[in-house]
Amino acid sequence: MVSATPPRAARHALAYVLNNWRRHGKDHDIDLMFFRVDPFSSATSFGGWKESDPYGDDFPSTYEPLPVSRAETWLLNVGWKRHGLISVREVPGPEAKRLVA
């Protein structure tokens, strides 16, 4: 087995953290199925989405994003992008190329 390069591994980790709700089917829960990103994660503050409008009109006007800290390393700011931006439809895990409709 070939190990992932640090930028690729960082991208996999980001995709997992941001889209893990899809892996566990939470995006199909009746209360969450209309959101493109997990409203209870840092996904709402992430600036590396593949889609130009990842949030749309999904969030109510009273929604306040969770507080997050900006990444301070090259790897988490730039390096991971060598392997492609992350889609809001990506399902992380062994079959990471899967996308949901």
C-alpha distances in whole Angstrom, upper triangle without the diagonal:
4,6,9,13,15,17,15,14,18,19,16,18,22,21,20,24,26,25,24,27,26,23,26,29,31,32,34,36,39,40,37,36,38,36,34,32,32,35,35,32,32,31,34,34,31,32,28,29,28,32,35,37,34,37,40,43,41,42,45,47,48,44,43,39,38,38,35,34,33,30,31,27,26,23,24,27,26,22,21,23,21,19,22,24,24,26,28,27,23,22,19,16,14,16,17,18,21,25,28,31
4,7,9,12,14,12,12,16,16,15,17,20,20,20,23,25,24,24,27,26,24,27,29,31,32,34,36,40,40,37,36,38,36,33,31,31,35,34,31,30,29,33,32,29,29,26,27,26,30,33,35,32,35,38,41,40,41,44,46,46,43,41,38,36,36,33,32,30,27,28,25,23,20,22,24,23,19,18,20,18,16,19,22,22,24,27,26,23,22,19,17,14,16,16,18,21,24,27,31
4,7,9,12,10,9,12,14,12,14,17,17,17,20,22,22,22,25,25,22,25,28,30,30,33,35,38,38,35,35,36,34,31,29,29,32,31,28,27,27,30,29,26,27,24,25,25,28,31,33,31,33,36,39,38,38,42,44,44,40,39,35,33,33,30,29,27,24,24,21,20,17,19,21,20,17,15,18,16,15,18,20,20,23,25,25,21,21,17,15,14,16,16,18,21,24,27,30
4,6,8,6,6,9,10,9,11,14,14,15,17,19,20,20,23,23,21,24,26,28,28,31,33,36,36,33,32,34,31,28,26,26,29,29,25,24,23,27,26,23,23,20,21,21,25,28,30,27,30,33,36,34,35,39,40,41,37,35,32,30,30,27,26,24,21,21,18,17,14,15,18,17,13,12,14,13,11,14,17,17,20,22,22,19,18,15,14,13,15,14,16,19,21,24,28
4,6,5,6,8,10,11,12,14,15,16,18,20,21,21,25,25,23,26,29,30,30,33,35,38,37,34,34,35,32,29,27,27,30,29,26,24,24,27,25,22,22,19,21,21,25,27,29,27,30,33,36,35,36,39,40,41,37,35,31,30,29,26,24,22,19,19,16,14,11,13,16,14,10,10,12,11,10,14,16,17,20,23,24,20,20,17,17,17,18,16,18,21,23,26,29
4,5,5,6,9,10,10,12,14,15,16,18,20,20,24,24,23,26,28,29,29,32,34,37,36,33,33,34,31,28,25,25,28,27,23,22,21,24,23,20,20,17,20,20,24,26,28,26,28,32,35,33,34,37,38,38,34,33,29,27,26,23,21,19,15,16,12,11,8,10,13,12,8,8,11,11,11,14,16,16,20,22,23,20,20,17,17,18,19,17,19,22,24,27,30
4,5,5,6,9,10,11,12,14,15,16,18,19,23,23,22,25,27,28,27,31,32,35,34,31,31,31,28,25,23,24,26,26,22,20,19,22,20,17,17,14,16,17,21,22,25,23,26,29,32,31,31,35,36,36,32,31,27,26,25,21,20,17,14,15,11,10,6,8,10,9,5,4,8,7,7,10,12,13,17,19,21,18,19,16,17,18,19,16,17,20,21,24,27
4,5,5,6,9,10,11,12,14,15,16,17,21,20,19,22,24,26,25,28,30,33,33,29,29,30,27,24,22,23,25,25,22,20,19,22,21,18,18,14,16,16,20,22,24,22,25,28,31,30,31,34,36,36,32,31,27,26,26,23,22,19,16,18,15,13,10,11,13,11,8,6,8,8,6,9,11,12,15,18,19,15,16,13,13,14,15,12,14,17,18,22,25
4,5,5,6,9,10,10,12,14,15,15,19,19,18,21,23,24,24,27,29,32,32,28,29,30,27,24,21,22,24,24,20,19,18,22,21,18,18,16,17,18,21,24,25,23,25,29,32,30,30,34,35,35,32,30,26,25,25,21,20,19,16,17,14,14,10,10,14,13,10,8,11,11,10,12,13,13,16,18,19,16,16,12,12,13,15,12,15,18,19,22,25
4,5,5,6,9,10,11,12,14,15,18,19,18,21,23,23,23,27,28,31,30,27,27,28,25,22,19,20,22,21,18,16,15,19,17,14,15,13,15,16,19,22,23,21,23,26,29,28,28,31,32,32,29,27,23,22,21,18,17,15,12,13,11,11,7,7,10,10,8,6,9,10,10,11,12,12,15,17,18,15,16,13,14,15,17,14,16,18,19,22,25
4,5,5,6,8,10,11,12,13,17,16,16,19,21,22,21,24,26,29,28,25,25,25,22,19,17,18,20,20,17,15,14,17,16,13,13,10,12,13,16,18,20,18,20,24,27,25,26,29,31,31,27,26,22,21,21,18,18,16,13,15,13,12,9,8,11,10,9,5,7,9,7,8,8,8,11,14,15,12,13,10,12,14,15,11,13,15,16,19,22
4,6,5,6,9,10,10,11,15,14,13,16,18,19,19,22,24,27,27,23,24,25,22,19,17,17,20,20,16,16,14,18,18,15,16,13,13,14,18,20,22,19,21,24,27,25,26,30,31,32,28,27,23,22,22,19,19,18,16,18,16,16,12,11,14,14,12,9,11,12,9,10,11,9,12,14,14,11,11,7,8,10,11,8,11,13,15,17,20
4,5,5,6,9,10,10,14,14,13,16,18,19,19,22,24,27,26,23,23,25,21,19,16,16,19,17,14,13,13,17,16,13,15,13,14,16,19,21,22,19,21,25,27,25,25,29,30,30,26,25,21,19,20,16,16,16,13,16,15,15,12,10,13,14,13,10,12,14,12,13,13,11,14,14,16,13,12,9,10,12,14,11,14,16,17,19,22
4,5,5,6,8,10,13,14,14,16,18,18,18,21,23,25,24,21,21,22,19,16,13,13,16,15,12,10,10,13,13,10,12,10,11,13,16,18,19,16,18,21,24,22,22,25,27,27,23,22,18,17,17,14,14,13,11,14,14,14,11,9,11,12,12,9,11,13,12,12,10,8,11,12,14,11,12,9,12,15,15,12,14,16,16,18,21
4,6,5,6,8,11,11,11,14,15,15,15,18,20,23,22,19,19,20,17,14,12,12,15,15,12,12,10,13,14,11,12,10,10,11,14,17,17,14,16,20,22,20,21,25,26,27,23,22,19,18,19,16,17,16,15,18,17,17,14,12,14,15,14,10,11,14,11,11,9,6,8,9,10,8,8,6,9,12,12,9,11,12,12,14,17
4,6,5,5,9,9,8,11,13,14,14,17,19,22,21,18,19,20,17,15,12,12,15,14,11,12,11,15,15,13,15,14,13,15,17,20,20,17,18,22,24,21,22,25,27,27,23,23,19,18,19,17,18,18,16,19,19,19,16,14,16,18,17,13,15,17,14,14,13,10,11,11,12,9,8,5,7,11,12,9,12,13,13,15,18
4,6,6,9,10,10,12,14,14,14,18,18,21,20,17,18,19,16,15,11,10,13,11,8,8,8,12,13,11,14,13,13,16,17,20,20,16,17,21,23,20,20,23,25,24,21,19,16,14,15,13,15,15,14,17,17,18,16,13,15,17,17,14,16,18,16,16,14,11,13,12,13,12,11,9,11,14,16,13,16,16,16,17,20
4,6,8,9,11,12,14,13,12,16,17,20,18,15,16,16,13,11,8,7,10,10,7,7,5,9,10,8,11,11,10,13,14,16,16,12,13,17,19,16,17,20,22,22,18,17,14,13,15,13,15,15,14,18,18,19,17,13,15,17,17,14,15,18,16,15,12,9,10,8,11,10,10,9,12,16,16,13,15,15,14,15,17
4,5,6,7,9,10,10,9,13,14,17,17,13,13,15,12,10,7,7,11,11,9,10,8,11,13,11,14,13,11,13,14,17,16,12,14,17,19,16,17,21,23,23,19,19,16,16,18,16,18,18,18,22,22,22,19,16,18,19,19,16,16,19,17,15,13,9,9,7,8,7,6,7,10,14,13,11,13,12,11,11,14
4,5,5,7,9,9,10,13,14,17,17,14,14,16,14,13,10,9,12,11,10,12,10,14,16,14,17,16,15,17,18,21,20,16,17,20,22,19,19,22,25,25,21,21,18,17,19,18,20,20,20,23,23,24,21,18,20,22,21,18,19,21,19,18,16,12,12,11,11,9,7,6,9,12,13,11,14,13,13,13,16
4,6,5,6,5,6,9,10,13,13,10,11,13,11,11,9,7,10,10,9,12,11,13,16,15,18,18,16,18,18,21,19,16,16,19,20,16,17,20,23,22,19,19,17,16,19,18,21,22,22,25,26,27,24,21,23,24,24,21,22,24,22,20,18,14,13,11,11,11,9,9,11,15,15,14,16,14,13,12,15
4,5,5,6,5,8,10,13,14,11,10,13,11,10,9,9,12,13,12,14,12,15,18,16,19,18,15,16,17,20,19,15,16,18,20,16,18,21,24,24,21,22,19,19,22,21,23,24,24,27,27,27,25,22,24,25,24,21,21,23,21,19,17,13,12,9,8,8,6,8,10,13,12,11,13,11,10,8,11
4,6,8,9,11,13,16,17,14,14,16,15,14,13,12,15,15,14,16,15,18,20,19,21,19,17,18,19,23,22,18,19,22,23,20,22,25,28,28,24,25,22,21,24,23,25,25,24,28,27,28,24,22,24,25,24,21,22,23,20,19,18,14,14,12,11,9,6,6,7,10,10,10,12,10,10,10,14
4,6,8,9,10,14,15,13,13,16,15,15,14,12,15,14,14,17,16,19,21,20,23,22,20,21,22,25,24,20,20,23,24,20,21,24,27,27,24,24,22,21,24,23,26,26,26,29,29,30,27,25,27,28,27,24,25,27,24,23,21,18,17,15,13,12,9,10,10,13,13,13,16,14,14,12,16
4,5,6,7,11,12,10,10,13,13,13,13,11,14,14,15,18,16,19,22,21,24,22,20,21,21,24,22,19,19,21,22,18,20,22,26,26,23,24,22,22,25,24,27,28,28,31,31,32,29,26,28,30,29,25,26,28,25,24,22,18,16,14,12,12,10,12,13,15,15,15,16,13,13,11,13
4,5,5,9,9,7,8,11,10,11,11,9,11,11,12,16,14,16,19,19,22,22,19,21,21,23,21,18,17,19,19,16,17,19,23,22,19,20,19,19,22,22,25,26,26,30,31,32,29,26,28,29,29,26,26,29,26,24,22,18,17,14,13,14,12,13,15,18,18,17,19,16,15,12,14
4,6,8,9,6,5,8,7,8,8,8,10,12,13,15,13,15,18,18,20,20,17,18,17,20,18,15,14,16,16,13,15,17,21,21,18,20,18,19,22,22,25,26,26,30,30,31,29,26,27,28,28,25,25,27,25,23,20,17,14,11,10,12,11,13,16,19,17,16,17,14,12,10,11
4,6,8,7,5,9,10,11,12,11,13,15,16,19,17,18,22,22,24,23,21,21,20,23,21,17,17,18,18,15,17,19,23,23,20,22,21,22,25,26,29,29,30,34,34,35,32,29,31,32,32,28,28,31,28,26,23,20,17,14,12,14,13,16,18,20,19,18,19,16,14,11,11
4,6,5,6,9,10,12,13,11,13,13,16,19,18,18,22,22,25,25,23,24,23,25,22,19,18,19,19,15,16,18,22,21,19,21,20,21,24,25,28,30,31,34,35,36,33,30,32,33,34,30,30,33,30,28,26,22,20,16,15,17,16,18,20,23,22,21,22,19,17,14,15
4,6,6,8,10,13,14,13,14,15,18,21,19,20,23,24,27,27,24,25,24,26,23,20,18,19,17,14,15,16,20,20,18,21,21,22,26,27,30,31,33,36,37,38,36,33,34,36,36,33,33,35,33,31,28,24,22,18,17,20,19,21,23,26,25,24,25,22,20,16,16
4,6,8,9,12,13,11,11,12,15,18,17,17,21,22,25,25,23,25,23,24,21,18,16,17,16,12,12,13,17,17,15,17,18,19,22,24,27,29,30,34,35,37,35,31,32,34,35,32,32,35,32,30,27,24,21,18,18,20,19,21,24,27,26,25,26,23,21,18,18
4,6,6,9,9,8,8,10,12,15,14,14,18,19,21,22,19,21,19,21,18,15,13,14,14,10,11,13,16,16,14,16,16,17,20,21,25,26,27,31,32,33,31,28,29,30,31,28,28,31,29,26,23,20,18,14,14,16,16,18,21,24,23,22,23,20,17,14,15
4,6,8,10,10,11,13,15,18,15,16,19,20,22,22,19,20,18,20,17,14,13,14,14,10,12,14,18,19,17,19,18,20,23,24,27,28,29,33,33,34,32,29,29,31,32,28,28,31,28,26,23,19,17,13,12,15,15,18,20,23,22,20,21,18,15,12,12
4,7,9,10,11,14,15,17,15,14,18,19,20,21,18,19,16,18,15,12,11,11,10,7,9,12,15,17,15,17,17,19,23,23,27,27,29,32,33,34,32,29,29,30,32,28,27,30,28,25,22,19,16,13,13,16,17,19,23,25,24,22,22,19,16,13,12
4,6,7,7,11,12,14,11,11,14,15,17,17,15,16,14,16,12,10,8,9,9,6,8,11,14,15,12,15,14,16,19,20,23,23,25,28,30,30,28,25,25,27,28,25,24,27,25,23,19,16,14,10,11,14,15,17,21,24,22,20,21,18,15,13,13
4,7,9,12,12,13,10,10,13,13,14,14,11,12,11,12,10,7,6,8,10,7,10,13,16,17,15,16,14,16,19,19,22,22,23,27,27,27,26,22,23,24,25,22,21,24,22,19,16,13,10,6,8,11,12,15,18,22,20,17,17,16,12,10,11
4,6,9,8,9,6,7,10,10,12,13,10,12,11,13,11,7,7,10,12,9,10,14,16,17,13,14,12,13,16,16,19,19,20,23,24,25,23,20,20,22,23,20,19,22,21,18,15,12,10,6,9,10,12,13,17,20,19,17,17,16,13,12,13
4,5,6,8,6,7,11,11,14,15,13,16,15,17,15,11,10,13,14,11,11,14,16,16,13,13,11,11,14,14,18,18,20,23,24,25,23,20,21,23,24,21,21,24,22,20,17,14,13,9,11,12,12,14,17,20,20,17,19,17,15,14,16
4,6,8,7,7,10,12,15,16,15,18,17,18,15,12,10,13,13,9,8,11,13,13,9,10,8,9,12,13,17,18,20,24,25,26,25,21,22,24,26,23,23,27,25,23,20,17,16,12,14,16,16,17,20,24,24,21,23,21,19,17,18
4,7,8,9,11,13,16,18,17,20,20,21,18,15,13,16,16,13,12,14,16,14,11,10,8,8,11,12,16,17,19,23,24,26,25,21,22,25,26,23,24,27,26,24,21,18,18,14,16,17,17,17,20,24,24,22,24,22,21,19,21
4,5,7,9,10,14,15,14,18,18,19,17,14,13,17,17,15,13,16,18,17,13,12,8,7,10,10,13,14,16,19,21,22,21,17,18,21,22,20,20,24,22,21,18,15,15,13,15,15,15,15,18,22,22,19,21,21,19,19,21
4,5,6,7,10,12,12,16,17,18,16,13,13,16,18,15,14,17,18,17,13,11,8,6,8,7,10,11,12,16,18,19,18,14,15,18,19,17,18,21,21,19,16,14,15,13,16,16,16,16,19,22,23,20,22,22,20,20,22
4,5,5,9,10,9,13,13,14,13,10,10,13,15,13,13,16,17,17,13,13,9,9,11,10,12,13,14,17,19,19,18,14,15,17,19,16,16,20,19,17,13,11,11,9,12,13,14,14,17,21,21,17,19,19,17,17,18
4,6,9,11,10,14,13,13,11,9,8,11,12,11,10,13,14,14,10,9,6,8,10,10,13,13,15,19,20,21,20,17,16,19,21,19,18,22,21,19,15,13,13,11,14,15,17,17,21,24,24,21,22,21,19,19,20
4,6,9,10,14,14,14,13,11,10,14,15,14,13,15,16,16,12,10,7,8,9,8,10,9,12,15,17,18,18,14,13,16,19,17,17,20,20,18,15,13,14,13,16,17,19,19,22,26,25,22,23,23,21,21,22
4,6,7,11,12,12,12,10,11,14,16,16,15,18,19,19,16,14,11,11,12,9,11,9,10,14,15,16,15,11,11,13,15,13,13,17,17,14,11,10,11,11,14,15,16,16,20,23,23,19,20,21,19,19,21
4,6,9,10,10,11,10,11,14,17,17,17,20,20,21,18,16,13,14,14,12,13,10,11,14,15,15,15,11,10,11,14,13,11,15,15,13,10,10,11,12,15,16,18,18,21,24,24,20,20,21,19,20,22
4,7,9,10,11,10,12,15,19,18,19,22,23,24,21,20,16,17,17,15,15,12,12,15,15,14,13,10,9,10,12,10,8,12,12,9,6,7,9,10,13,13,16,16,19,21,21,17,17,18,17,18,20
4,5,7,8,7,10,13,16,16,17,20,21,23,20,19,16,17,18,16,17,15,15,18,19,18,16,14,13,13,15,12,10,14,13,9,6,5,6,7,10,10,14,14,18,20,19,15,15,16,14,15,16
4,6,9,8,12,14,17,17,19,23,24,26,23,23,20,21,22,20,21,19,18,21,21,19,18,16,15,14,16,13,10,13,12,8,5,5,5,7,10,10,14,15,18,20,18,15,14,15,12,14,15
4,5,5,9,10,14,14,17,20,21,23,21,21,19,21,22,21,22,20,21,24,24,22,21,19,18,17,19,17,14,17,15,12,9,8,6,7,9,11,15,17,20,23,20,17,16,16,13,14,14
4,6,9,10,13,14,16,20,20,23,20,21,19,21,22,21,22,20,21,24,24,23,22,20,18,18,20,18,15,18,18,14,11,11,10,10,13,15,19,20,24,26,24,21,19,20,17,17,17
4,6,6,9,11,13,16,17,19,17,18,16,19,21,20,22,20,22,25,26,25,24,21,20,20,23,20,18,21,20,17,13,13,11,10,13,15,18,20,24,27,25,22,21,20,17,17,16
4,6,9,9,11,15,16,18,16,16,14,17,19,18,20,19,20,23,24,24,23,20,19,19,21,19,17,20,19,16,12,10,8,7,10,12,15,17,21,24,22,19,18,18,14,14,14
4,6,6,7,11,12,15,12,13,12,15,17,17,20,19,21,24,26,26,25,22,21,22,24,22,20,23,22,19,16,14,12,9,12,15,17,19,23,26,24,21,21,20,17,16,15
4,5,8,11,12,15,13,15,15,18,20,21,23,23,24,28,29,29,28,25,24,25,27,25,23,26,25,22,18,16,14,12,14,17,20,22,26,29,27,24,23,22,18,17,16
4,6,8,9,12,11,14,14,18,21,22,24,24,27,30,32,32,31,28,27,28,30,28,26,30,28,25,22,20,17,15,17,20,22,24,28,31,29,27,26,25,21,19,18
4,7,9,12,10,13,13,16,19,20,23,24,26,29,31,31,30,27,26,28,30,27,26,29,28,25,21,19,16,13,15,18,20,22,25,29,27,25,25,23,19,17,16
4,6,8,6,9,10,13,16,18,21,22,24,28,30,31,30,26,26,28,30,28,27,30,29,26,22,20,18,15,17,20,21,23,27,30,29,26,27,25,22,20,19
4,5,5,9,11,14,17,20,23,24,27,30,33,34,33,29,29,31,33,31,30,34,33,30,26,24,22,19,21,24,25,27,30,34,33,30,31,29,26,23,23
4,6,8,11,15,17,20,23,24,27,30,33,34,33,30,29,31,34,32,31,34,34,31,27,25,24,21,23,26,28,29,33,36,35,33,33,31,28,26,26
4,6,10,13,15,18,22,23,26,29,32,34,33,30,29,32,34,32,32,36,35,32,29,27,25,22,25,27,28,30,33,37,36,33,34,33,30,28,27
4,7,9,12,15,19,20,23,26,29,30,30,26,26,29,31,29,28,32,31,29,25,23,22,19,22,24,25,26,29,33,32,30,31,29,26,25,25
4,7,9,12,15,17,20,23,26,28,28,24,24,27,29,27,27,31,30,28,25,23,22,19,22,24,25,26,29,33,32,30,31,30,27,26,27
4,6,9,12,14,17,20,23,24,24,20,20,23,25,23,24,27,27,25,21,19,19,17,20,21,22,23,26,29,29,26,28,27,25,24,25
4,6,10,13,15,18,21,23,23,19,19,23,25,23,23,27,27,25,22,20,20,18,21,22,22,22,25,28,29,26,28,27,26,25,26
4,7,10,13,16,19,21,21,18,18,21,23,22,23,27,27,26,22,21,22,20,23,24,24,24,26,30,31,28,29,29,28,28,29
4,7,9,12,15,18,17,14,14,18,20,19,20,23,24,23,20,18,20,19,22,22,23,21,24,28,28,25,27,28,26,27,28
4,6,9,12,15,15,12,12,16,18,17,19,22,23,22,20,19,21,21,24,23,24,23,25,28,29,26,28,29,28,29,31
4,6,9,12,12,9,9,12,15,15,16,19,20,20,17,17,20,20,23,22,24,22,25,28,29,25,27,28,27,28,30
4,6,8,9,6,6,10,12,12,14,16,18,18,16,16,19,20,23,22,23,21,23,26,27,23,25,27,26,28,30
4,7,9,7,7,10,12,13,15,17,19,20,18,19,22,23,26,25,26,24,26,28,29,26,28,30,29,31,33
4,5,6,6,8,9,11,13,15,17,18,17,18,22,23,26,24,25,23,24,26,28,24,26,28,29,31,33
4,6,5,5,6,9,10,12,14,15,15,17,21,23,25,23,25,23,24,26,27,24,25,27,28,30,32
4,6,6,4,6,9,10,12,13,14,15,19,21,23,21,22,19,21,22,23,20,22,24,25,27,30
4,6,6,6,9,11,12,13,12,13,17,18,21,19,20,18,19,22,23,19,21,23,23,25,28
4,6,7,8,11,13,13,12,13,17,18,21,20,22,20,22,24,25,21,22,24,24,26,28
4,6,6,8,10,11,11,13,17,19,21,20,22,20,22,24,24,21,21,24,24,26,28
4,5,6,8,10,11,13,17,19,22,19,21,19,20,22,22,19,20,23,23,26,28
4,5,6,8,8,10,14,16,18,16,17,15,17,18,19,15,16,19,19,22,25
4,5,5,6,9,12,15,17,15,17,16,18,20,19,16,16,19,19,21,23
4,6,8,11,14,18,19,17,19,18,19,20,20,16,16,19,20,23,25
4,7,9,12,16,16,14,16,14,16,16,16,13,12,16,16,20,22
4,6,9,13,14,12,15,14,16,17,16,13,12,15,14,18,19
4,7,10,12,10,13,13,16,18,17,13,13,15,14,16,18
4,7,8,7,10,10,13,16,14,11,11,12,11,13,15
4,5,5,9,10,14,16,14,11,10,10,8,10,11
4,6,9,11,14,17,15,12,12,11,9,9,10
4,6,10,13,15,13,11,10,8,5,5,7
4,6,10,12,10,7,7,6,5,7,10
4,7,9,8,6,7,6,6,7,11
4,7,7,5,8,8,9,11,15
4,5,5,9,9,12,13,17
4,6,9,10,13,15,19
4,6,6,10,12,16
4,5,8,11,15
4,6,10,13
4,7,10
4,7
4
